[in-house]
Amino acid sequence: MTFLPASALVRDAAARGYAVPSFCAWDSVTMHTVLRVASECRAPVMLMCGRPEFQLMPPAAVAATARAVAASYDVPAALHLDHGGSLAEVDQCLTVGFSSVMLDYSHKPFDQNVAAVREVVEHARPRKATVEGELGIVGRADEVTTEGGTGHALTDPAEAREYVARTGVDMLAVAIGNAHGLYRHAPDFDFVRLAELRTAAGVPLVLHGGSGTPEEDLHKAISLGIAKINVASELVQAVRQTLLQRWQSNDSLWVPIAMRHAMAAYAAVAERWLRLTGAAGKADGFPPAR
């Protein structure tokens, strides 16, 4: 199996009314788990990594590992750089074979965001790679910051229209009250704004901070244009809780055995999301990946 441009996955999702989960995967074991579960569910999927994961393996090693693991599977999948922090980092990932990249300049002035992401698009097109941009401020739902956002932090539909037109991005991450991390209470999504963003942007939309979002909100968001949903915190929490439980009870002190249990918990979260988003069963609508 070779990795597909993420645009092929999200366009199909937008057309058929589901969303593709993008799962945080940091090594061969997590990559294998994601692709195995996706194969069992016959679901398109994305392997997602970025700067935190690159502290374990540099982008070239991540890409080589992902390709080696993917060789055993036949589901539609993309290898995605999440929250790229610089043009150099994005170019490095494109060079080593990532099929999808994101440059997150959402915290910078609008024109600077546009110019940088437009440059990424120009570099990605010859490689047939997908580009994700972000507009608006997605919050962080953790112990030191508040979840979601209001007012100026949310994505403006008029700016979204201009942003897509000027950059040429394939998909757009939006802020509608969503947040990274695990919510301490249910988020308050601005669905009216989301409907306006779908019309204004004209490209598949991305929801960052999927973890902990109520099921009914996810289904509504998908119906209003969300075609990719990032999932990380629930996966990390499942691994962490399993390892802590087994090690604190002095059970499975041998790391590979403990990791087997942790990956079972990780796999359960991944399967739930593949079904929750409607991605399960959609892989057979694609050409063979081999």
C-alpha positions in Angstrom: 0.0 0.0 0.0 1.2 3.5 -0.8 -0.1 6.6 1.0 -2.7 8.6 -0.8 -3.0 12.4 -0.8 -5.3 13.3 2.1 -7.4 15.3 -0.4 -8.6 12.0 -2.0 -9.8 10.9 1.4 -11.5 14.1 2.6 -13.2 14.8 -0.7 -14.8 11.3 -0.7 -15.8 11.9 3.0 -17.4 15.3 2.1 -19.2 13.7 -0.9 -20.5 10.7 1.1 -21.3 12.4 4.4 -18.7 11.0 6.8 -15.4 12.2 8.3 -11.9 10.6 8.1 -10.3 10.3 11.6 -6.7 11.5 11.7 -5.0 9.5 14.6 -1.9 10.5 16.5 0.7 7.8 15.8 4.3 8.1 17.1 6.0 4.8 16.3 5.7 1.5 14.4 3.5 -0.1 17.0 0.9 2.7 16.9 1.0 2.9 13.1 0.5 -0.9 12.9 -2.4 -0.6 15.3 -4.2 2.2 13.4 -3.8 0.4 10.0 -4.8 -2.9 11.4 -8.0 -1.6 12.9 -8.8 0.5 9.8 -8.3 -2.7 7.7 -10.6 -4.6 10.0 -13.2 -1.8 9.7 -12.6 -1.3 6.0 -12.1 2.4 6.7 -10.0 5.2 5.2 -7.7 6.7 7.8 -4.8 9.1 8.4 -1.6 8.7 10.4 -0.8 12.0 12.1 2.4 13.2 13.7 4.3 16.4 14.2 6.9 18.1 16.4 6.2 16.0 19.6 6.6 12.8 17.7 9.7 14.0 15.9 11.4 14.1 19.3 11.3 10.3 19.1 12.1 9.9 15.4 12.9 12.6 12.8 10.6 13.0 9.9 12.6 10.8 7.5 12.5 7.9 10.0 8.8 8.4 10.6 8.1 8.3 6.9 10.3 5.2 6.3 8.7 3.4 9.3 5.2 4.3 8.1 5.9 3.0 4.6 7.3 -0.2 6.0 4.2 -0.8 8.2 1.8 0.2 5.5 3.2 -2.4 3.1 1.2 -5.0 4.9 -2.2 -3.3 4.4 -4.5 -2.2 1.7 -6.8 0.5 3.1 -6.8 4.1 1.8 -4.5 6.0 4.1 -2.5 9.3 4.3 0.6 10.2 6.2 -0.1 13.7 7.7 2.1 16.4 9.3 0.0 18.0 12.0 0.7 21.6 13.1 3.9 22.1 11.1 5.7 25.1 12.7 7.9 26.3 9.8 8.3 26.2 6.1 11.5 24.3 6.6 9.8 21.6 8.6 7.0 21.3 6.1 9.5 21.0 3.2 11.4 18.3 5.1 8.2 16.3 5.5 7.3 16.7 1.8 10.8 15.6 0.8 10.7 12.4 2.8 7.3 11.4 1.5 4.5 12.7 3.7 1.3 12.7 1.6 -0.3 15.5 3.5 1.1 18.6 5.4 -0.2 21.4 7.6 1.5 24.7 8.2 -0.1 26.2 11.2 0.3 30.0 11.0 -3.1 30.6 12.5 -1.5 32.7 15.3 0.2 35.0 12.8 -1.3 38.0 10.9 -3.7 37.0 8.2 -1.5 38.1 5.2 1.5 36.3 6.7 -0.5 33.2 7.1 -1.7 33.4 3.5 1.7 34.0 2.0 3.4 31.2 3.9 0.7 28.6 3.2 0.5 29.6 -0.5 4.3 28.8 -0.6 3.6 25.4 0.9 0.9 24.7 -1.7 3.4 25.6 -4.5 5.9 23.1 -3.0 3.3 20.4 -2.4 1.6 20.4 -5.8 4.5 18.8 -7.8 4.6 16.1 -5.2 0.8 15.5 -5.3 0.6 16.2 -1.6 -2.3 17.7 0.2 -2.1 21.0 2.2 -4.1 21.9 5.2 -4.3 25.4 6.5 -5.9 26.8 9.7 -7.8 30.0 10.3 -9.0 31.1 13.7 -7.7 30.2 17.1 -8.4 26.7 18.3 -8.2 26.6 22.1 -6.6 24.1 24.4 -8.7 22.1 26.9 -6.2 21.3 29.6 -5.4 22.3 33.2 -4.0 25.7 32.4 -6.1 27.0 29.5 -9.7 27.2 28.6 -11.5 25.2 26.0 -12.9 26.5 22.8 -13.0 30.2 22.0 -15.4 33.0 21.3 -15.7 36.1 19.2 -12.6 37.0 17.3 -11.0 33.6 18.1 -13.5 31.9 15.8 -13.0 31.5 12.1 -14.6 34.3 10.1 -16.4 33.0 6.9 -15.4 36.0 4.8 -11.8 35.6 5.7 -12.1 31.8 5.1 -13.3 32.5 1.5 -10.4 34.9 0.9 -7.9 32.5 2.5 -8.9 29.5 0.4 -8.9 31.6 -2.8 -5.5 33.1 -2.2 -3.7 30.0 -0.8 -5.3 27.2 -2.8 -5.4 24.9 0.3 -7.1 21.5 -0.1 -8.7 21.6 3.4 -9.2 24.1 6.1 -9.0 23.7 9.9 -11.6 25.9 11.6 -12.3 27.3 15.0 -16.0 27.0 16.0 -15.6 26.6 19.7 -13.5 23.4 19.5 -10.3 22.8 21.5 -7.3 20.6 21.7 -7.1 18.2 24.7 -9.8 16.7 26.8 -12.8 18.9 27.5 -13.7 19.6 31.1 -17.2 20.3 30.1 -19.1 19.9 26.8 -18.0 22.4 24.1 -20.3 24.9 22.6 -20.0 24.7 18.9 -21.2 27.5 16.7 -23.0 25.4 14.1 -24.5 28.5 12.3 -20.9 29.7 11.7 -19.9 26.2 10.6 -22.6 26.1 7.9 -21.5 29.5 6.7 -17.9 28.3 6.6 -18.7 25.3 4.5 -20.3 27.6 1.9 -17.6 30.3 2.1 -14.6 28.0 2.0 -15.7 25.6 -0.6 -13.2 22.9 0.6 -13.5 20.1 3.1 -13.3 21.4 6.7 -11.2 20.0 9.5 -12.1 19.7 13.2 -9.1 19.8 15.6 -9.7 18.5 19.1 -12.1 15.7 18.4 -11.4 13.9 21.7 -14.2 14.1 24.2 -16.7 15.8 21.8 -20.3 14.6 22.3 -21.5 12.2 19.7 -24.4 14.3 18.6 -22.2 17.3 18.1 -19.8 15.3 16.0 -22.6 14.0 13.8 -24.0 17.5 13.3 -20.5 18.9 12.5 -20.0 16.2 9.9 -23.4 17.0 8.3 -22.2 20.7 8.0 -19.0 20.0 6.3 -16.4 18.6 8.7 -14.6 15.9 6.7 -11.5 15.2 8.8 -11.4 15.0 12.6 -8.1 14.9 14.6 -8.0 12.5 17.5 -5.0 12.4 19.9 -5.8 13.0 23.5 -8.2 10.0 23.9 -5.6 7.7 22.4 -2.8 9.0 24.6 -5.1 8.8 27.7 -6.0 5.1 26.9 -2.3 4.2 26.6 -1.3 6.1 29.8 -4.1 4.8 31.9 -3.4 1.2 30.9 0.3 1.4 31.5 -0.2 3.1 34.9 -2.7 0.5 36.0 -0.6 -2.5 35.0 2.7 -1.1 36.4 1.2 0.2 39.6 -0.2 -3.3 40.3 3.2 -4.8 39.5 1.6 -6.7 36.6 3.2 -6.9 33.1 6.4 -5.1 34.1 8.0 -6.4 30.9 7.5 -3.4 28.5 6.4 -5.4 25.4 3.7 -7.2 27.4 2.5 -4.0 29.0 2.5 -2.3 25.6 0.3 -5.1 24.2 -2.4 -4.2 26.7 -1.9 -0.5 26.0 -2.3 -1.0 22.3 -5.5 -3.0 22.9 -6.9 0.1 24.6 -5.6 2.3 21.9 -7.2 0.1 19.2 -10.5 0.2 21.0 -10.5 4.0 20.9 -9.5 4.0 17.2 -12.2 1.6 16.3 -14.8 3.6 18.2 -13.8 6.7 16.2 -13.8 4.9 12.8 -17.4 3.9 13.5 -18.5 7.1 15.1 -17.4 9.2 12.2 -19.0 6.9 9.6 -15.6 6.0 8.1 -16.1 2.3 8.8 -17.0 0.4 5.6 -16.1 3.3 3.3 -12.6 2.0 2.2 -14.2 -0.2 -0.6 -15.3 2.9 -2.4 -11.7 3.7 -3.3 -9.5 2.1 -6.0 -7.1 -0.6 -4.7 -4.3 1.0 -2.7 -1.7 -1.5 -3.9 
